[in-house]
Amino acid sequence: MTETAHFEDVLFDGVEAEPPVDGDELATLVGTLERNRRTLAWKCADLDATALSTRVGTSAITLGGLLRHLTRCEASTFVWKLNGGPAPTPAEWASDWEWGPDSDVEQTWTDWRAAVSRSRQLVAEALADGGLDRAKGHEFPGWGTPSLRRLLTDMIEEYARHTGHADLIRETIDGRVGEDAP
């Protein structure tokens, strides 16, 4: 039997699907990040390992590779940059894009869901420890320590950029198009 992750299985209970229309800065940032996560999940869901290994043209990017990459980005942003934890190694980053028809779909989804859950917890802790202005994580020489506001904005951009890649790949696979999940 071929493994797939169904869209309903990759959602998280209690998470709003859209940012508020008239929310404050925090609700808008977090809501926008959640919408981007949801949209990427929709683009990657309901596919087996072979479909998740589909490439377009000469690009090495696959939907499975995007899921692995964004799992790593969640950790890089919220464990390392926000909290000063260990940075992903170059070997870990290099493995993001390696995806073949025999890759483990279920484990990839499990890893992504766990990374998102951990990120949500770390953001909640940072909000309680200084709010959007909190800057207590990794210090970048010559640049400084990014605030939670900056890191949320960076993650929104990361998901949005890669969701654009996912749009093209998913349309190639089965014609699924659109910008947001149902």
Contacts in CASP RR format, 6 or more apart in sequence:
PFRMAT RR
TARGET T0000
AUTHOR 0000-0000-0000
METHOD contacts of the structure
MODEL  1
MTETAHFEDVLFDGVEAEPPVDGDELATLVGTLERNRRTLAWKCADLDAT
ALSTRVGTSAITLGGLLRHLTRCEASTFVWKLNGGPAPTPAEWASDWEWG
PDSDVEQTWTDWRAAVSRSRQLVAEALADGGLDRAKGHEFPGWGTPSLRR
LLTDMIEEYARHTGHADLIRETIDGRVGEDAP
2 48 0 8 1.000
2 49 0 8 1.000
2 50 0 8 1.000
3 48 0 8 1.000
3 49 0 8 1.000
3 104 0 8 1.000
3 105 0 8 1.000
3 106 0 8 1.000
4 45 0 8 1.000
4 46 0 8 1.000
4 47 0 8 1.000
4 48 0 8 1.000
4 105 0 8 1.000
5 44 0 8 1.000
5 45 0 8 1.000
5 46 0 8 1.000
5 47 0 8 1.000
5 105 0 8 1.000
5 106 0 8 1.000
5 109 0 8 1.000
6 45 0 8 1.000
6 46 0 8 1.000
7 41 0 8 1.000
7 42 0 8 1.000
7 45 0 8 1.000
7 46 0 8 1.000
7 181 0 8 1.000
9 45 0 8 1.000
9 109 0 8 1.000
10 41 0 8 1.000
10 44 0 8 1.000
10 45 0 8 1.000
10 109 0 8 1.000
10 112 0 8 1.000
10 113 0 8 1.000
11 38 0 8 1.000
11 41 0 8 1.000
12 113 0 8 1.000
12 116 0 8 1.000
12 117 0 8 1.000
15 34 0 8 1.000
15 38 0 8 1.000
16 31 0 8 1.000
16 34 0 8 1.000
17 34 0 8 1.000
17 35 0 8 1.000
17 38 0 8 1.000
17 180 0 8 1.000
17 181 0 8 1.000
18 31 0 8 1.000
18 35 0 8 1.000
19 27 0 8 1.000
19 28 0 8 1.000
19 30 0 8 1.000
19 31 0 8 1.000
19 32 0 8 1.000
19 34 0 8 1.000
19 35 0 8 1.000
20 27 0 8 1.000
20 28 0 8 1.000
20 31 0 8 1.000
25 132 0 8 1.000
25 149 0 8 1.000
26 127 0 8 1.000
26 131 0 8 1.000
26 132 0 8 1.000
29 132 0 8 1.000
29 149 0 8 1.000
29 152 0 8 1.000
29 153 0 8 1.000
29 156 0 8 1.000
30 123 0 8 1.000
30 152 0 8 1.000
32 156 0 8 1.000
33 152 0 8 1.000
33 155 0 8 1.000
33 156 0 8 1.000
33 159 0 8 1.000
35 180 0 8 1.000
36 156 0 8 1.000
36 159 0 8 1.000
36 160 0 8 1.000
36 163 0 8 1.000
37 116 0 8 1.000
37 159 0 8 1.000
38 180 0 8 1.000
38 181 0 8 1.000
39 159 0 8 1.000
39 163 0 8 1.000
39 179 0 8 1.000
39 180 0 8 1.000
39 181 0 8 1.000
40 66 0 8 1.000
40 67 0 8 1.000
40 70 0 8 1.000
40 159 0 8 1.000
40 162 0 8 1.000
40 163 0 8 1.000
40 166 0 8 1.000
41 181 0 8 1.000
42 180 0 8 1.000
42 181 0 8 1.000
42 182 0 8 1.000
43 63 0 8 1.000
43 163 0 8 1.000
43 166 0 8 1.000
43 167 0 8 1.000
43 169 0 8 1.000
43 170 0 8 1.000
43 176 0 8 1.000
44 52 0 8 1.000
44 63 0 8 1.000
44 64 0 8 1.000
44 66 0 8 1.000
44 67 0 8 1.000
44 166 0 8 1.000
44 170 0 8 1.000
47 63 0 8 1.000
47 105 0 8 1.000
47 173 0 8 1.000
48 105 0 8 1.000
49 99 0 8 1.000
49 100 0 8 1.000
49 101 0 8 1.000
49 102 0 8 1.000
49 103 0 8 1.000
49 104 0 8 1.000
49 105 0 8 1.000
50 101 0 8 1.000
51 63 0 8 1.000
51 173 0 8 1.000
51 174 0 8 1.000
52 62 0 8 1.000
52 63 0 8 1.000
52 64 0 8 1.000
52 65 0 8 1.000
52 67 0 8 1.000
52 99 0 8 1.000
52 100 0 8 1.000
52 103 0 8 1.000
52 105 0 8 1.000
52 108 0 8 1.000
53 62 0 8 1.000
53 64 0 8 1.000
53 99 0 8 1.000
53 100 0 8 1.000
53 101 0 8 1.000
53 103 0 8 1.000
54 62 0 8 1.000
54 63 0 8 1.000
54 169 0 8 1.000
54 172 0 8 1.000
54 173 0 8 1.000
55 61 0 8 1.000
55 62 0 8 1.000
55 169 0 8 1.000
56 168 0 8 1.000
56 169 0 8 1.000
56 172 0 8 1.000
59 165 0 8 1.000
60 97 0 8 1.000
61 97 0 8 1.000
61 165 0 8 1.000
61 169 0 8 1.000
62 97 0 8 1.000
62 99 0 8 1.000
62 100 0 8 1.000
62 169 0 8 1.000
63 166 0 8 1.000
63 169 0 8 1.000
63 170 0 8 1.000
63 173 0 8 1.000
64 99 0 8 1.000
64 103 0 8 1.000
64 108 0 8 1.000
65 96 0 8 1.000
65 97 0 8 1.000
65 98 0 8 1.000
65 99 0 8 1.000
66 162 0 8 1.000
66 165 0 8 1.000
66 166 0 8 1.000
67 108 0 8 1.000
67 109 0 8 1.000
67 112 0 8 1.000
68 95 0 8 1.000
68 96 0 8 1.000
68 97 0 8 1.000
68 98 0 8 1.000
68 99 0 8 1.000
68 108 0 8 1.000
68 111 0 8 1.000
68 112 0 8 1.000
69 96 0 8 1.000
69 97 0 8 1.000
69 162 0 8 1.000
70 112 0 8 1.000
70 115 0 8 1.000
70 158 0 8 1.000
70 159 0 8 1.000
70 162 0 8 1.000
71 108 0 8 1.000
71 111 0 8 1.000
71 112 0 8 1.000
71 115 0 8 1.000
72 88 0 8 1.000
72 92 0 8 1.000
72 93 0 8 1.000
72 96 0 8 1.000
72 115 0 8 1.000
73 155 0 8 1.000
73 158 0 8 1.000
74 112 0 8 1.000
74 115 0 8 1.000
74 116 0 8 1.000
74 118 0 8 1.000
74 119 0 8 1.000
74 155 0 8 1.000
75 88 0 8 1.000
75 115 0 8 1.000
75 118 0 8 1.000
75 119 0 8 1.000
76 87 0 8 1.000
76 88 0 8 1.000
77 119 0 8 1.000
77 151 0 8 1.000
77 154 0 8 1.000
77 155 0 8 1.000
77 158 0 8 1.000
78 118 0 8 1.000
78 119 0 8 1.000
78 122 0 8 1.000
78 123 0 8 1.000
78 151 0 8 1.000
78 155 0 8 1.000
79 85 0 8 1.000
79 86 0 8 1.000
79 118 0 8 1.000
79 122 0 8 1.000
80 86 0 8 1.000
80 87 0 8 1.000
80 88 0 8 1.000
80 138 0 8 1.000
81 137 0 8 1.000
81 138 0 8 1.000
81 146 0 8 1.000
81 151 0 8 1.000
82 122 0 8 1.000
82 123 0 8 1.000
82 126 0 8 1.000
82 137 0 8 1.000
82 138 0 8 1.000
82 146 0 8 1.000
82 148 0 8 1.000
82 151 0 8 1.000
83 122 0 8 1.000
83 126 0 8 1.000
83 136 0 8 1.000
83 137 0 8 1.000
84 137 0 8 1.000
84 138 0 8 1.000
85 137 0 8 1.000
85 138 0 8 1.000
87 138 0 8 1.000
119 155 0 8 1.000
123 148 0 8 1.000
123 152 0 8 1.000
126 134 0 8 1.000
126 136 0 8 1.000
126 148 0 8 1.000
127 134 0 8 1.000
127 148 0 8 1.000
129 136 0 8 1.000
130 148 0 8 1.000
131 148 0 8 1.000
132 147 0 8 1.000
132 148 0 8 1.000
132 149 0 8 1.000
132 152 0 8 1.000
133 147 0 8 1.000
133 148 0 8 1.000
133 149 0 8 1.000
134 147 0 8 1.000
134 148 0 8 1.000
135 144 0 8 1.000
135 145 0 8 1.000
135 146 0 8 1.000
135 147 0 8 1.000
135 148 0 8 1.000
136 145 0 8 1.000
137 145 0 8 1.000
137 146 0 8 1.000
138 145 0 8 1.000
138 146 0 8 1.000
139 145 0 8 1.000
140 146 0 8 1.000
146 154 0 8 1.000
167 177 0 8 1.000
167 178 0 8 1.000
167 179 0 8 1.000
170 176 0 8 1.000
170 177 0 8 1.000
171 177 0 8 1.000
END
